[in-house]
Amino acid sequence: MKSGPTVDAATVLLQWSTGGLFFLWVTTRRREVGLGYGWLMRSTYIVIAALGAFAGFGWSKQTLRDMFLVAVVVSTSAALATSIARRKVGVAYQSEENDRRTERVAQMTGLRKETNTADLDVSEFNPQWDLLAPAVGFVGLCATGLASNGNVALEMVRLVVGAAFLGVVTDAMLLGHWYLVQPGLRRDPLLEQVSWLGRIWPLEVAALLIPTGMVSVLSGEIDDGYGGMLGWFWVACALSTLILTVVTRLALRERQYAAVMAATGLLYLAILTAFGTDIVGRLVLET
């Protein structure tokens, strides 16, 4: 029994870019992380969405979905161009923190330098621009779900929740790496991403358990073609993602800077298990 459209590269890449761009806004709205992080993330998801559009128009053609992929590329490019154009203003809280540290060093050493180098004639990049692309993408995912041949509402839920699930785990891992570039950054942005991963995990698992769901695969009602092995592989991926999320959160409690790098390594593994949870589950349910 099919519960939705075929799990193809274009749909997965639309999910990935949409969720990733939404959780980029979750970080950029704090105005703490440097401009380069936003440029890196937007550029990355522009490439992912562009590859999705290429795959869609080239092979698994769904005109409406593929047009939304192009719209995600265009809207993300607009946000990136706007951020670059206003780069001289910097990022509010990051600039304030740099000024505070510079002043503290000056008090200790007697050496002073200019702290406020922002261009006051240009307004700062508004992080709300980062909401445009994921808004377009989520509409595209809903449109993709509406085109399914099975339970339309369930397929829409699985696509949207899956997008958030894949996006947050990817952004958390990449944000962890950014601490190498901006070592003075507080851990709050990374903790927020990991917390969201923990909140979305039960939604992702529940969406794939709702009938007709993975319970039918585990019971043998749905034949996965491998004697039930894929069903148990899905269980292992889901549980591993949860365990890695909890351990990552515990690692970030440690005061040493190395704890951030350890958490980033754990999130590397979580990406693999998260993709296994979402994609393997949906593939099995569509056999």
C-alpha positions as CSV (number, residue, x, y, z in Angstrom):
1,M,0.0,0.0,0.0
2,K,1.5,3.4,-1.0
3,S,1.0,6.3,1.4
4,G,2.6,9.0,-0.7
5,P,4.8,9.9,-3.7
6,T,8.0,8.1,-4.5
7,V,10.9,9.1,-2.2
8,D,13.1,10.7,-4.9
9,A,16.2,12.9,-4.7
10,A,14.3,16.1,-5.6
11,T,11.8,15.7,-2.8
12,V,14.5,14.9,-0.2
13,L,16.6,17.8,-1.3
14,L,13.6,20.1,-1.0
15,Q,13.0,18.8,2.5
16,W,16.7,19.2,3.4
17,S,17.0,22.8,2.1
18,T,13.7,23.9,3.5
19,G,14.3,22.6,7.0
20,G,17.9,23.8,7.0
21,L,17.0,27.3,6.0
22,F,14.3,27.5,8.7
23,F,16.8,26.6,11.4
24,L,19.3,29.0,10.0
25,W,16.8,31.7,10.9
26,V,16.5,30.2,14.4
27,T,20.2,31.0,14.7
28,T,20.5,34.3,12.8
29,R,17.6,35.8,14.7
30,R,19.8,35.9,17.8
31,R,22.3,38.3,16.1
32,E,25.2,36.6,17.8
33,V,26.8,34.4,15.1
34,G,29.1,36.1,12.5
35,L,28.0,37.0,9.0
36,G,30.1,34.3,7.5
37,Y,28.0,31.6,9.1
38,G,24.9,32.9,7.3
39,W,26.8,33.2,4.0
40,L,28.1,29.6,4.4
41,M,24.7,28.2,5.2
42,R,22.7,30.1,2.5
43,S,25.3,29.1,-0.1
44,T,25.1,25.5,1.0
45,Y,21.4,25.3,0.8
46,I,21.3,27.2,-2.5
47,V,23.4,24.4,-4.0
48,I,21.2,21.7,-2.4
49,A,18.0,23.2,-3.7
50,A,19.6,23.8,-7.1
51,L,20.6,20.1,-7.2
52,G,17.0,19.2,-6.3
53,A,15.6,21.3,-9.1
54,F,18.1,19.7,-11.5
55,A,17.1,16.2,-10.4
56,G,13.4,17.1,-10.5
57,F,13.3,18.6,-14.0
58,G,15.8,16.0,-15.3
59,W,14.2,12.8,-13.9
60,S,11.4,12.7,-11.5
61,K,9.3,15.5,-12.9
62,Q,6.7,17.1,-10.7
63,T,6.4,20.5,-12.1
64,L,4.9,22.3,-9.1
65,R,7.5,20.9,-6.7
66,D,10.3,21.7,-9.1
67,M,9.1,25.3,-9.5
68,F,9.2,25.6,-5.7
69,L,12.7,24.4,-5.6
70,V,13.7,27.1,-8.0
71,A,11.8,29.6,-5.9
72,V,13.8,28.4,-2.8
73,V,17.1,29.0,-4.8
74,V,15.9,32.5,-5.8
75,S,14.7,33.6,-2.4
76,T,17.8,32.3,-0.6
77,S,20.0,34.1,-3.1
78,A,18.1,37.3,-2.4
79,A,18.8,36.9,1.3
80,L,22.4,36.1,0.7
81,A,22.9,39.2,-1.6
82,T,21.2,41.4,0.9
83,S,23.4,40.2,3.7
84,I,26.5,40.7,1.7
85,A,25.4,44.2,0.6
86,R,25.0,45.2,4.3
87,R,28.1,43.4,5.6
88,K,29.8,46.6,6.8
89,V,27.2,47.0,9.5
90,G,28.1,43.6,11.0
91,V,26.0,41.7,13.5
92,A,24.6,43.6,16.5
93,Y,25.3,41.4,19.5
94,Q,28.5,40.1,18.1
95,S,29.8,43.6,17.6
96,E,28.7,44.5,21.1
97,E,30.5,41.5,22.5
98,N,33.7,42.3,20.6
99,D,33.6,45.9,21.9
100,R,33.1,44.7,25.5
101,R,36.1,42.4,25.2
102,T,38.2,45.1,23.6
103,E,37.4,47.5,26.4
104,R,38.2,44.9,29.0
105,V,41.6,44.2,27.4
106,A,42.2,48.0,27.2
107,Q,41.6,48.3,30.9
108,M,44.1,45.6,31.6
109,T,46.8,46.7,29.3
110,G,46.2,50.4,28.7
111,L,46.2,49.8,25.0
112,R,43.1,51.1,23.2
113,K,41.8,50.8,19.7
114,E,38.7,51.8,17.9
115,T,35.8,49.5,18.8
116,N,32.8,50.6,16.8
117,T,33.6,50.2,13.1
118,A,30.1,49.7,11.9
119,D,28.7,51.7,8.9
120,L,25.9,53.7,10.5
121,D,24.6,54.8,7.1
122,V,23.5,51.2,6.3
123,S,20.9,49.3,8.2
124,E,21.7,45.9,9.5
125,F,20.6,42.7,7.7
126,N,17.1,41.8,8.9
127,P,17.1,38.1,9.8
128,Q,13.4,37.9,8.8
129,W,14.8,37.7,5.2
130,D,15.9,34.2,6.2
131,L,12.2,33.2,6.7
132,L,11.3,33.8,3.1
133,A,13.0,30.7,1.6
134,P,11.7,28.2,4.2
135,A,8.2,29.6,3.9
136,V,8.3,29.0,0.1
137,G,9.8,25.5,0.7
138,F,7.2,24.5,3.2
139,V,4.4,25.5,0.8
140,G,6.2,23.4,-1.8
141,L,6.3,20.4,0.5
142,C,2.6,20.7,1.2
143,A,1.9,20.9,-2.5
144,T,4.0,17.7,-3.0
145,G,2.0,16.0,-0.3
146,L,-1.2,17.0,-2.0
147,A,-0.1,15.3,-5.2
148,S,0.3,12.0,-3.4
149,N,-2.0,9.0,-4.2
150,G,-2.4,7.9,-0.6
151,N,-3.2,9.6,2.7
152,V,-2.6,13.2,1.7
153,A,-2.7,14.6,5.3
154,L,-0.2,12.0,6.6
155,E,2.1,12.5,3.7
156,M,2.2,16.2,4.2
157,V,3.0,15.7,7.9
158,R,5.8,13.3,7.1
159,L,7.3,15.7,4.5
160,V,7.1,18.8,6.8
161,V,8.3,17.1,10.0
162,G,11.0,15.3,8.1
163,A,12.2,18.6,6.6
164,A,12.5,20.0,10.1
165,F,14.2,16.9,11.4
166,L,16.8,16.8,8.6
167,G,17.4,20.5,8.7
168,V,18.0,20.9,12.4
169,V,20.4,18.1,12.7
170,T,22.4,19.4,9.8
171,D,22.4,23.0,11.1
172,A,23.5,21.8,14.5
173,M,26.5,20.0,13.2
174,L,27.6,22.9,10.9
175,L,27.1,25.4,13.8
176,G,29.3,23.3,16.0
177,H,32.1,23.7,13.4
178,W,31.6,27.4,13.3
179,Y,32.9,27.6,16.9
180,L,36.4,27.0,15.3
181,V,35.9,30.3,13.5
182,Q,34.2,32.2,16.3
183,P,35.6,30.6,19.5
184,G,34.2,33.3,21.8
185,L,30.6,32.5,20.8
186,R,28.3,31.4,23.6
187,R,27.0,27.9,23.5
188,D,23.4,29.0,23.6
189,P,22.8,28.9,19.8
190,L,24.1,25.3,19.6
191,L,22.2,24.2,22.7
192,E,19.1,25.7,21.1
193,Q,19.6,23.6,17.9
194,V,20.2,20.4,19.9
195,S,17.1,21.1,22.0
196,W,15.0,21.5,18.9
197,L,16.4,18.2,17.6
198,G,15.2,16.5,20.8
199,R,11.8,18.1,20.5
200,I,11.3,17.1,16.8
201,W,12.5,13.5,17.2
202,P,9.3,12.2,18.8
203,L,7.3,14.0,16.1
204,E,9.4,12.3,13.4
205,V,9.0,8.9,14.9
206,A,5.3,9.3,15.5
207,A,4.7,10.4,11.9
208,L,6.3,7.2,10.7
209,L,4.5,5.0,13.1
210,I,1.0,6.4,12.3
211,P,-0.8,3.7,10.3
212,T,0.0,2.6,7.7
213,G,3.4,2.9,9.4
214,M,6.5,1.2,10.6
215,V,4.6,-1.0,13.0
216,S,3.2,-2.8,9.9
217,V,6.7,-3.4,8.7
218,L,7.9,-4.7,12.0
219,S,4.9,-7.0,12.3
220,G,5.4,-8.4,8.8
221,E,2.2,-6.9,7.4
222,I,4.3,-4.9,4.9
223,D,7.2,-6.8,3.3
224,D,10.3,-4.7,3.1
225,G,11.9,-7.2,0.8
226,Y,14.7,-8.1,3.2
227,G,12.9,-10.3,5.7
228,G,12.1,-7.4,8.1
229,M,15.7,-6.3,8.4
230,L,15.0,-2.8,7.1
231,G,12.3,-2.3,9.7
232,W,14.8,-3.1,12.5
233,F,17.4,-1.0,10.8
234,W,14.9,1.9,11.1
235,V,14.4,1.2,14.8
236,A,18.2,1.3,15.3
237,C,18.5,4.6,13.4
238,A,15.7,6.2,15.4
239,L,17.0,5.1,18.8
240,S,20.6,6.0,17.9
241,T,19.5,9.5,16.9
242,L,17.8,9.9,20.3
243,I,20.8,8.6,22.2
244,L,23.2,10.8,20.3
245,T,21.0,13.8,20.9
246,V,21.0,13.2,24.7
247,V,24.7,12.5,24.8
248,T,25.4,15.7,22.8
249,R,23.4,17.7,25.3
250,L,25.4,16.2,28.1
251,A,28.7,16.9,26.4
252,L,27.7,20.6,26.1
253,R,27.4,20.8,29.9
254,E,31.2,20.4,30.2
255,R,33.0,23.7,30.6
256,Q,36.0,22.8,28.4
257,Y,36.1,24.1,24.9
258,A,36.8,20.6,23.6
259,A,33.2,19.7,24.6
260,V,31.9,21.7,21.7
261,M,34.1,19.7,19.3
262,A,33.0,16.5,20.9
263,A,29.4,17.5,20.5
264,T,30.0,18.3,16.8
265,G,31.5,14.8,16.3
266,L,28.4,13.3,17.9
267,L,26.2,15.4,15.6
268,Y,28.1,14.0,12.6
269,L,26.8,10.6,13.6
270,A,23.4,11.9,14.3
271,I,23.1,13.2,10.7
272,L,23.6,9.6,9.4
273,T,21.1,8.1,11.8
274,A,18.6,10.9,11.2
275,F,18.7,10.5,7.5
276,G,18.3,6.7,8.0
277,T,15.3,7.3,10.2
278,D,13.5,9.5,7.7
279,I,14.4,8.2,4.3
280,V,14.6,4.4,5.1
281,G,11.2,4.6,6.9
282,R,9.5,6.4,4.0
283,L,11.1,4.1,1.4
284,V,10.0,1.0,3.2
285,L,6.4,2.3,3.5
286,E,6.3,3.0,-0.2
287,T,7.4,-0.5,-1.3
